[in-house]
């Protein structure tokens, strides 16, 4: 439905809000290429300059990445996520691992206490999807499946603030995992997440937290994983 406004600045704000809504709703997920400029002009019924202004504003805020000759891609689901992506892009990998470990360990502990039957069904399905992605040998599919499983663990904590912070860090954590995994899945890099899901199902908060913390370090810092699991 075309957007209308007597003033161009107000119209640009409407377009920005419309595009942001399509990003935050998941209609355009992280990694997706958004419609081309002519397609957006036709869809929204506004001038090309207005679309260009809106896209540039969202790129400036860190939600979109304009790649010359390729298109415009979603890189974050919120302005805060965009800021985090830029702020921590060159962070010490160990510091990222420590942050991920702290967040995921506490989330797993809470999930063991608060998980519902629906949460458990979701975790089982995502665990199966993760293993299937690993068996397929497709590195990017595995990164996405692994990240989605960890997000589901955090969601099972039923702590909305923790879940939102973790989601805003999603781009940073995916990049961290992507760097660990590389382009080829290596057998020695595989970590069994079935024990994490089992601990949550059993209501064992300490074991769930321990498993989650170990996974955060496992690929990039295998020595720490061996120490946590006794060899």
C-alpha positions as CSV (number, residue, x, y, z in Angstrom):
1,X,0.0,0.0,0.0
2,X,1.6,3.3,-1.1
3,X,2.7,5.6,1.7
4,X,1.6,9.3,1.5
5,X,2.8,12.4,3.3
6,X,2.8,16.1,2.4
7,X,6.4,16.5,3.5
8,X,9.3,14.5,2.2
9,X,11.1,14.3,5.6
10,X,8.0,12.8,7.1
11,X,7.6,10.4,4.2
12,X,11.2,9.3,4.6
13,X,10.6,8.6,8.2
14,X,7.6,6.5,7.2
15,X,9.7,4.5,4.8
16,X,12.4,4.0,7.4
17,X,9.8,2.7,9.8
18,X,8.3,0.4,7.2
19,X,11.7,-1.1,6.2
20,X,12.7,-1.4,9.9
21,X,9.5,-3.3,10.6
22,X,10.3,-5.8,7.8
23,X,13.7,-6.4,9.4
24,X,12.6,-6.7,13.0
25,X,9.7,-8.9,12.2
26,X,12.0,-11.4,10.5
27,X,10.5,-10.9,7.1
28,X,14.0,-9.9,6.0
29,X,16.2,-12.0,8.2
30,X,19.9,-11.3,8.9
31,X,21.9,-12.2,5.8
32,X,19.0,-11.6,3.4
33,X,19.3,-9.3,0.5
34,X,16.5,-6.8,0.5
35,X,14.5,-5.9,-2.6
36,X,16.3,-3.6,-5.1
37,X,15.7,0.1,-5.1
38,X,13.3,0.0,-8.1
39,X,11.4,-2.8,-6.4
40,X,11.0,-0.8,-3.2
41,X,9.9,2.3,-5.2
42,X,7.2,0.3,-6.8
43,X,6.2,-1.5,-3.6
44,X,6.0,1.7,-1.5
45,X,4.8,4.1,-4.1
46,X,7.5,6.7,-3.3
47,X,10.3,8.5,-5.2
48,X,13.6,6.8,-5.7
49,X,15.4,9.5,-3.6
50,X,13.1,8.8,-0.7
51,X,13.9,5.1,-0.8
52,X,17.6,5.8,-1.1
53,X,17.5,8.2,1.9
54,X,15.7,5.5,4.0
55,X,18.1,2.8,3.0
56,X,21.1,4.9,3.8
57,X,19.7,5.9,7.2
58,X,19.3,2.2,8.1
59,X,22.7,1.4,6.8
60,X,24.1,4.3,9.0
61,X,22.3,2.8,12.0
62,X,23.9,-0.6,11.3
63,X,20.9,-2.6,10.2
64,X,21.8,-2.7,6.5
65,X,25.0,-3.1,4.6
66,X,25.1,-1.6,1.1
67,X,27.4,-3.6,-1.1
68,X,28.2,-2.1,-4.5
69,X,27.5,-4.4,-7.3
70,X,25.8,-7.0,-5.1
71,X,22.9,-5.4,-3.3
72,X,21.8,-4.3,0.2
73,X,21.8,-6.9,3.0
74,X,20.4,-7.1,6.5
75,X,23.2,-7.3,9.0
76,X,21.3,-6.6,12.3
77,X,17.8,-6.7,13.6
78,X,18.0,-3.6,15.7
79,X,20.0,-0.4,16.1
80,X,21.6,-1.8,19.2
81,X,22.6,-5.0,17.4
82,X,24.1,-2.8,14.7
83,X,26.1,-0.8,17.2
84,X,27.4,-4.0,18.8
85,X,28.4,-5.5,15.5
86,X,30.5,-2.5,14.7
87,X,31.8,-2.0,18.3
88,X,32.9,-5.7,18.7
89,X,34.0,-6.5,15.2
90,X,37.7,-6.4,16.1
91,X,37.3,-7.5,19.8
92,X,39.7,-10.1,21.3
93,X,38.1,-13.5,20.4
94,X,38.8,-14.7,24.0
95,X,36.8,-11.8,25.4
96,X,33.9,-12.6,23.0
97,X,34.1,-16.2,24.2
98,X,34.0,-15.2,27.8
99,X,31.0,-13.0,27.3
100,X,29.2,-15.7,25.4
101,X,30.1,-18.2,28.1
102,X,28.7,-16.0,30.8
103,X,25.4,-15.3,29.0
104,X,24.8,-18.9,27.8
105,X,25.7,-20.5,31.1
106,X,23.3,-18.4,33.1
107,X,20.6,-18.9,30.4
108,X,21.1,-22.6,30.5
109,X,20.8,-22.7,34.3
110,X,17.6,-20.8,34.2
111,X,16.3,-22.9,31.3
112,X,16.8,-26.0,33.4
113,X,14.5,-24.5,36.0
114,X,11.9,-22.9,33.8
115,X,11.7,-24.8,30.6
116,X,8.3,-25.9,29.4
117,X,7.3,-29.0,27.4
118,X,7.1,-26.7,24.3
119,X,10.6,-25.5,25.0
120,X,11.9,-29.1,25.1
121,X,10.2,-30.0,21.9
122,X,11.7,-27.0,20.2
123,X,15.2,-27.8,21.6
124,X,14.9,-31.4,20.4
125,X,13.9,-30.3,16.9
126,X,16.7,-27.7,16.7
127,X,19.2,-30.2,18.0
128,X,18.2,-32.6,15.2
129,X,18.5,-29.9,12.7
130,X,21.9,-28.9,13.9
131,X,23.2,-32.5,13.6
132,X,21.7,-32.8,10.1
133,X,23.4,-29.6,9.1
134,X,26.7,-31.0,10.4
135,X,26.2,-34.3,8.5
136,X,25.5,-32.3,5.3
137,X,28.9,-30.7,5.5
138,X,27.5,-27.2,4.7
139,X,29.4,-24.9,7.0
140,X,27.0,-21.9,6.7
141,X,23.9,-24.1,7.3
142,X,25.6,-25.5,10.4
143,X,26.5,-22.0,11.7
144,X,22.8,-21.0,11.4
145,X,21.5,-24.2,12.9
146,X,23.9,-24.0,15.9
147,X,23.2,-20.3,16.5
148,X,19.4,-21.0,16.4
149,X,19.7,-23.8,18.9
150,X,21.7,-21.6,21.4
151,X,19.1,-18.9,20.9
152,X,16.4,-21.4,21.8
153,X,18.2,-22.3,25.0
154,X,18.4,-18.6,25.9
155,X,14.7,-18.2,25.1
156,X,13.9,-21.2,27.4
157,X,15.3,-19.2,30.3
158,X,12.1,-17.1,30.0
159,X,14.2,-14.0,30.9
160,X,13.1,-11.4,28.3
161,X,16.0,-9.0,29.0
162,X,18.6,-11.7,28.7
163,X,17.0,-13.0,25.5
164,X,17.0,-9.5,24.0
165,X,20.6,-8.8,24.9
166,X,21.6,-12.1,23.5
167,X,19.7,-11.5,20.3
168,X,21.3,-8.1,19.8
169,X,24.7,-9.8,20.1
170,X,23.6,-12.5,17.6
171,X,25.6,-11.0,14.7
172,X,28.8,-10.8,16.8
173,X,28.4,-14.4,18.0
174,X,27.6,-15.8,14.5
175,X,30.7,-14.1,13.2
176,X,32.7,-15.6,16.0
177,X,31.3,-19.1,15.3
178,X,31.7,-18.7,11.5
179,X,35.4,-17.9,12.1
180,X,35.8,-21.0,14.2
181,X,34.0,-23.3,11.8
182,X,35.7,-22.0,8.6
183,X,34.6,-23.1,5.2
184,X,35.1,-26.8,5.9
185,X,33.6,-28.7,8.8
186,X,36.3,-30.6,10.7
187,X,35.5,-33.7,12.7
188,X,37.6,-32.5,15.6
189,X,35.5,-29.3,15.9
190,X,32.2,-31.1,16.5
191,X,30.8,-30.7,20.0
192,X,27.9,-32.8,21.2
193,X,25.0,-30.6,22.3
194,X,22.8,-33.5,23.3
195,X,24.2,-33.4,26.9
196,X,23.2,-29.7,27.2
197,X,19.6,-30.4,26.1
198,X,19.5,-33.5,28.3
199,X,20.6,-31.5,31.3
200,X,17.9,-28.9,30.7
201,X,15.3,-31.6,30.4
202,X,16.5,-33.2,33.7
203,X,16.3,-29.8,35.4
204,X,20.0,-30.0,36.3
205,X,21.0,-26.3,36.3
206,X,24.6,-26.8,37.3
207,X,25.3,-29.4,34.5
208,X,23.4,-27.3,32.0
209,X,25.5,-24.2,32.8
210,X,28.7,-26.2,32.7
211,X,27.8,-27.7,29.3
212,X,26.8,-24.3,27.9
213,X,30.0,-22.6,29.2
214,X,32.2,-25.3,27.6
215,X,30.6,-25.0,24.2
216,X,31.3,-21.3,24.2
217,X,35.0,-22.0,24.3
218,X,35.3,-25.4,22.6
219,X,36.2,-24.6,19.0
220,X,38.6,-21.7,19.4
221,X,40.0,-22.7,22.7
222,X,39.9,-26.6,22.8
223,X,42.3,-26.8,25.7
224,X,39.7,-25.1,27.9
225,X,37.1,-27.5,26.7
226,X,39.3,-30.5,27.6
227,X,40.0,-29.0,31.1
228,X,36.3,-28.5,31.7
229,X,35.5,-32.1,30.8
230,X,38.4,-33.8,32.3
231,X,40.5,-34.4,29.2
